[in-house]
Amino acid sequence: MSGSSLTWTSEPAGPLQGAIRVPGDKSISHRAVMFAALADGVSHIRGFLEGEDTRATARAFSQMGVRIDRPSDSERIVHGVGLHGLSAPASAIDCGNAGTGMRLLAGLLSAQSFDSRLVGDESLSRRPMRRVIEPLARMGARISAEEGGLPPLRIHGGQRLRGIEYALPVASAQVKSAVLLAGLYASGETQVIEPHPTRDYTERMLAAFGWPITFSEGHARLSGGHRLQATDVVVPADFSSAAFFLVAASIVPGSDVLLTDVGLNPRRTGLLEALRLMGASISVENPRTLGGESVGDLRVRYSPLRGIDVPVALVPDMIDEFPALFVAAAAARGTTRVTGAAELRVKESDRIAVMARGLRALGCALTETDDGAIIEGGRLHAGSADSAGDHRCAMSLAVAGLVAGGPVTIADCANVATSFPGFLELAARCGMRVGEAAAVAG
């Protein structure tokens, strides 16, 4: 089914209740497959996200000669081929909608002996790749792209890479990870310095697979010439997927929802702090460590929200959650101001523009700025919005419909399958009235 033909309807809901587990973390799932493929030995991955993006990454390594077994849903057994064991793919590697997959693969493939080509869907083909190409070129990589640094990427093999010290101009975990992956193959030391700390999944997982690496907030350093050793990985539930339920239960009166096994990496949970600043009632229960990652159960109860100036320091730690935050702000009392989030304009869509159009169509007073928005909270009304094929915008607008004055239709929702297959089923389980347009009527 094409994206433009899949329309959702979201209707006002009563209290949301129950305990649910959202799918596995997408960022960790991508990296688990990559590092397991490059390791010596067999790795078992549990909790793998069965989404289109992560499957595309797994297919990429299958194309390069890595055997990946699927004993059951959300499980992968990866038979690693070692750091230098990949073989040339017979055709272009299709990354689908996955910016993470393409950017990390660019770093990894820049050091291989063979040529490769990375392609993506229409949305990914509009996303900037120059920010990855430039530091990799400084390391000795040869990567060509379309005008403006856009995909497809053509990566020329047989290059000798050298370690560099690279100060990121814009905080990006994907660019940091691409440079570190190239650094595995480079001579000498590779260092990445960030203007603001970003999620450290790559650093933590490299350490778990036995690669010597030192890292702290805003800084990572490693040297080439080592090996990755197979290890088992348990993927926690994705905080970005939990975000929609955190906001929904915070704004629908009477709600009380428990989200289990959620990954609570401190570089990922900026939304949690922002919602608490707005007055949300969210507690962490049963905190624990799973595979080197902080995990806990999140209990969220309805609580009236108030507008805030979102601290700029939180922005890198919640960049994927801003569409949901915009909905919380639209349902809050008072004004919310977002600054320092220009990165939102170059995600799967221009998320500032898409959410602004969508929420204004539902009666929200929202002013766009270059790097954020000014959102006046208040009552939303029935209406129609377009997600522009952006999975996170689609799910966020569905949450907005739960507190609107009548039904909300959301166009172009098929890409939700890239990150959150089963969203509609989980939403229904806790009381949301969201579904495909024809199914919701009546």
SEGUKE-836999 format. One record per residue (C-alpha): residue in one letter; x, z, y. Coordinates in steps of 0.001 Angstrom, whole numbers, padded with zeros to 6 digits, always signed. Example, Ala and Ser with C-alpha at 12.3 -4.5 7.8 and 13.67 -1.06 7.14 Angstrom:
! residues 2
A+012300+007800-004500/S+013670+007140-001060/
END
This chain:
! residues 442
M+000000+000000+000000/S+001439-000905+003395/G+001995+001811+005958/S-000477+000284+008421/S-003263+000351+005812/L-002972+004055+004984/T-004998+006141+007409/W-005625+009861+007128/T-008438+011959+008478/S-007909+015600+009402/E-010894+017835+010116/P-011279+021349+011552/A-010510+023904+008859/G-011392+027482+008077/P-008728+030079+007300/L-005801+028795+005235/Q-004998+030956+002203/G-002801+031047-000871/A+000750+030805-002162/I+002410+027394-002368/R+005866+025940-003003/V+006777+022845-001035/P+009110+020255-002604/G+012881+020601-002815/D+015105+020279+000228/K+015771+016636+001052/S+019178+017159+002663/I+020453+019179-000298/S+018976+016723-002829/H+020858+013793-001233/R+024147+015674-001264/A+023712+017088-004769/V+023417+013604-006270/M+026348+012262-004241/F+028773+015057-005056/A+027710+015245-008705/A+028353+011504-009024/L+031888+011906-007636/A+032677+014996-009704/D+034512+015263-012996/G+031976+016215-015660/V+028220+016576-015981/S+026073+018328-013342/H+022479+019520-013754/I+020283+019434-010630/R+017013+021401-010606/G+014451+021277-007812/F+015443+017711-006834/L+013041+016204-004292/E+011043+013418-005919/G+010756+011452-002678/E+011480+007815-001913/D+014529+008663+000226/T+016282+010762-002398/R+015407+008373-005207/A+017039+005619-003138/T+020256+007639-003037/A+020131+008200-006795/R+019538+004457-007332/A+022561+003679-005153/F+024858+005586-007492/S+023222+004050-010543/Q+024084+000658-009018/M+027708+001849-008833/G+027929+002767-012501/V+026878+006426-012528/R+024593+007500-015358/I+021771+009677-014035/D+019248+011068-016512/R+015802+012355-015529/P+014648+014799-018219/S+011622+015781-016129/D+010250+015594-012601/S+012547+017331-010079/E+015455+017349-012558/R+018532+015132-012701/I+021512+015216-015036/V+024385+013368-013373/H+027338+012169-015411/G+030097+012193-012794/V+032687+009414-012740/G+035262+011178-010586/L+036361+010460-007048/H+037683+006995-007879/G+035308+006004-010666/L+032603+004111-008784/S+032227+000388-009495/A+031173-002400-007163/P+027386-002787-006865/A+026054-006192-007893/S+023749-006358-004880/A+023085-004652-001559/I+022327-000922-001685/D+018851-000286-000315/C+018655+003084+001459/G+014929+002675+002184/N+013963+004988+005056/A+016849+007416+004552/G+019139+007817+007549/T+020930+010621+005716/G+021575+008363+002739/M+022905+005472+004823/R+025160+007524+007088/L+026680+009622+004297/L+027154+006563+002085/A+028933+004804+004957/G+031565+007538+004946/L+031900+007574+001189/L+031956+003798+000694/S+034470+003176+003491/A+037169+004514+001143/Q+036296+002511-001968/S+038267-000417-003342/F+035231-002733-003263/D+033031-004221-000569/S+029460-002991-000175/R+026399-003604+001967/L+023863-000995+003060/V+020356-002100+004011/G+017184-000209+004871/D+013534-000612+005716/E+012227-001726+009109/S+012415+001778+010558/L+015941+002512+009326/S+017086-000901+010568/R+016333+000259+014123/R+018377+003474+013882/P+021808+003625+015563/M+024828+003606+013278/R+027589+003195+015864/R+027950+006970+016045/V+029097+006865+012399/I+031011+003591+012562/E+033261+004662+015461/P+034845+007781+013903/L+035166+006054+010527/A+036940+003151+012218/R+039391+005655+013750/M+040143+006754+010174/G+040912+003162+009194/A+037545+002001+007850/R+036258-001528+008439/I+032497-001561+008928/S+030497-004310+010619/A+026905-004028+011785/E+024283-005997+013649/E+024229-006177+017444/G+023891-002714+018941/G+025426-001050+015887/L+022253-001429+013828/P+021932-001891+010038/P+022604-003638+007745/L+026128-002261+007416/R+028860-004315+005745/I+031642-002064+004487/H+034962-003681+003631/G+036795-002059+000740/G+040474-001576+000100/Q+041243+000308+003326/R+043701+003191+003518/L+042069+006040+005411/R+043880+008705+007386/G+042610+012104+008441/I+041640+012643+012068/E+040497+015408+014363/Y+037101+014338+015678/A+035053+016033+018373/L+031436+014958+017982/P+029969+013769+021303/V+026477+014707+020052/A+025758+017370+017431/S+024832+015607+014183/A+025118+016943+010651/Q+024901+013386+009316/V+027868+012113+011336/K+029877+015248+010537/S+029143+014737+006834/A+030105+011054+006891/V+033501+011907+008395/L+034083+014714+005904/L+033183+012458+002962/A+035655+009849+004177/G+038141+012692+004555/L+037998+013355+000811/Y+039889+010082+000379/A+042050+010191+003510/S+045709+011066+003782/G+046322+014268+005685/E+043777+016596+007229/T+040338+015813+008620/Q+038749+018117+011178/V+035317+017874+012791/I+034463+019857+015911/E+030837+020057+017063/P+029417+020737+020533/H+026769+022882+018836/P+026770+024075+015213/T+024655+021937+012856/R+023489+022501+009293/D+026404+023066+006947/Y+024989+021793+003656/T+027891+019407+003117/E+030505+022112+003645/R+028744+024623+001386/M+028215+022075-001371/L+031770+020750-001262/A+032940+024325-001757/A+030482+024769-004640/F+031933+021657-006293/G+035427+023133-005966/W+036859+021221-002982/P+039111+023340-000725/I+037400+023405+002684/T+037332+025820+005576/F+034377+025933+007931/S+032766+028093+010549/E+030110+027533+013202/G+030915+024231+014892/H+034080+023478+012920/A+035022+022081+009500/R+038412+021151+008041/L+039578+019678+004740/S+042420+017635+003273/G+042316+014709+000869/G+043864+014588-002558/H+041745+017088-004485/R+039008+016735-007140/L+035342+017682-007346/Q+034316+019650-010452/A+030836+019330-011945/T+028489+022216-011257/D+024801+022982-011612/V+022685+022921-008450/V+019342+024614-007786/V+017652+023011-004767/P+015517+025398-002681/A+012197+024392-001140/D+012623+022289+002012/F+012250+024241+005262/S+011257+021036+007079/S+008342+020597+004674/A+007400+024268+004988/A+007285+023798+008772/F+003893+022091+008729/F+002336+025019+006879/L+004079+027556+009111/V+002502+025950+012174/A-000877+025359+010503/A-001280+028979+009381/S-000085+030203+012788/I-002801+028296+014692/V-005830+028357+012336/P-007644+031711+012856/G-007756+034025+009847/S-004980+032268+007912/D-002591+034049+005534/V-000216+031812+003561/L+002861+032550+001420/L+005510+029815+001139/T+007823+030522-001798/D+011523+029796-002431/V+012140+028318+001028/G+015717+027484+001998/L+016711+029619+004979/N+020069+028166+005927/P+020632+029576+009444/R+021520+026114+010748/R+018084+024864+009693/T+015602+027525+010758/G+015440+027186+014533/L+011682+026582+014302/L+011234+030007+012707/E+012822+031663+015727/A+010948+029452+018197/L+007575+030263+016607/R+008380+033964+016644/L+009211+033690+020360/M+005758+032133+020787/G+004182+035148+019068/A+003863+033888+015491/S+003555+036419+012666/I+006078+035252+010063/S+007977+037584+007738/V+010674+036912+005146/E+009992+038459+001759/N+012255+038626-001286/P+015401+037322+000480/R+018086+036171-001934/T+020936+033710-002465/L+020511+030643-004662/G+023456+028307-005293/G+025197+029517-002156/E+022103+029024+000022/S+019914+031715+001578/V+016376+031593+000170/G+013237+033643+000787/D+009450+033642+000692/L+007792+033178+004088/R+004536+035035+004780/V+002717+033558+007777/R-000488+034931+009252/Y-002542+033624+012145/S-001491+034951+015509/P-002343+033593+018993/L+000643+031647+020343/R+001917+031474+023904/G+003976+028774+025570/I+007735+029249+025976/D+010811+027476+027274/V+012426+026537+023970/P+016039+027808+024069/V+018440+024863+024110/A+020660+026728+021639/L+017905+026375+019012/V+017569+022591+019352/P+020214+021480+016788/D+018767+023927+014247/M+015224+022506+014489/I+015679+018839+015343/D+013515+017655+012416/E+010808+020222+013144/F+009999+019283+016740/P+006902+017219+015893/A+005405+020364+014310/L+006586+022484+017258/F+004796+020101+019657/V+001543+020832+017795/A+002120+024591+017994/A+002695+024183+021737/A-000479+022120+022143/A-002480+024916+020477/A-000764+027736+022403/R-001806+029431+025618/G+000315+028317+028572/T+003171+025869+029012/T+005966+024990+026594/R+009067+023169+027828/V+011468+021344+025512/T+014864+020200+026831/G+018098+019033+025238/A+016340+017108+022472/A+017175+013480+023336/E+018126+012999+019649/L+014378+012879+018929/R+014212+009433+020481/V+016422+007888+017770/K+014920+009398+014616/E+012575+007466+012276/S+010639+006784+015461/D+010920+007845+019093/R+009368+011173+018169/I+008924+012324+021746/A+006920+009199+022594/V+004928+009159+019341/M+003906+012811+019572/A+003158+012480+023286/R+000804+009544+022684/G-000805+011236+019699/L-001433+014597+021347/R-002600+013045+024620/A-005142+011058+022592/L-006490+014436+021425/G-006768+015825+024951/C-003406+017572+025327/A-001754+017474+028754/L+001800+016473+027897/T+004527+015033+030095/E+007491+013253+028538/T+011001+013773+029838/D+014171+011958+028847/D+015234+014767+026534/G+012001+016576+025703/A+008525+017312+027008/I+006365+019668+029022/I+003307+020612+026961/E+000252+022373+028382/G-001557+024282+025652/G-005327+024199+025321/R-008194+022917+023244/L-007819+019629+021374/H-010700+017250+020750/A-011530+014634+018140/G-009751+011316+018393/S-007413+008768+016863/A-003611+008855+016805/D-000890+006599+015414/S+002108+008110+013599/A+004129+004885+014053/G+005136+005090+010404/D+006991+008372+010968/H+006353+010830+008130/R+006952+013963+010189/C+004716+012784+013024/A+001954+011941+010531/M+001966+015408+008965/S+002213+017112+012364/L-000785+015204+013735/A-002682+016170+010580/V-001998+019824+011420/A-003312+019221+014952/G-006581+018000+013457/L-007165+021396+011848/V-007839+022943+015276/A-009379+019943+017051/G-013006+019837+018128/G-013807+017191+015524/P-012228+014740+013063/V-008853+013217+013884/T-007748+009923+012335/I-004038+009256+011928/A-002804+005712+011303/D+000280+004502+009419/C+000862+007461+007086/A+002366+005820+003986/N+005933+006933+004785/V+005035+010559+004082/A+006058+009681+000526/T+009687+009419+001703/S+010001+013160+002260/F+006896+014980+001043/P+005123+013436-001932/G+002125+015578-002787/F+001532+016767+000793/L-002191+016043+000620/E-002597+017968-002642/L-000733+021030-001347/A-002631+020866+001930/A-005948+020874+000079/R-004806+023771-002123/C-004444+026095+000861/G-007619+024942+002588/M-006601+022084+004864/R-009156+019301+005205/V-006757+016355+005252/G-006928+013237+003136/E-007055+009471+003066/A-009741+008313+005475/A-012234+007079+002904/A-011811+010202+000758/V-012388+012718+003549/A-015694+011315+004753/G-018522+013471+003447/
END
